Amino acid sequence: MSEPELTCKEVVELVNDYLSAVMPAADRPRFADHLAECPGCSTYLEQMKTTIELTGQLREDELGDDIKRDLLEAFRRWKKSL
């Protein structure tokens, strides 16, 4: 039995693990499958890559809870508008 598809929320929560290369190998195909089917999440991933390049490094433990919450809420609002 195959694993269920990832939701956009799950992808957003896993982006840091993916970019930091700490995502378990077993989860990477589900992540890639979602990106292949979801232009919004693909764009989000590219934006995060650009942000990391411009700022040097993004570490989740350095972000305050309020910033994480604001970023997730902004993404959710944007995703609803599609």
Residue pairs with C-beta under 8 A, 6 or more apart in sequence:
3 30
5 30
5 33
5 34
6 14
6 30
6 31
6 33
6 34
8 34
8 38
8 40
8 41
8 75
8 79
9 72
9 76
11 31
11 34
11 35
11 38
11 41
11 44
11 45
12 41
12 44
12 72
12 75
14 23
14 27
14 31
15 44
15 45
15 48
16 58
16 60
17 23
18 28
18 31
18 45
19 45
19 48
19 49
19 52
19 58
23 31
34 41
35 41
35 42
35 45
36 42
39 82
40 78
40 79
40 82
44 75
48 58
51 58
52 58
60 68
63 71
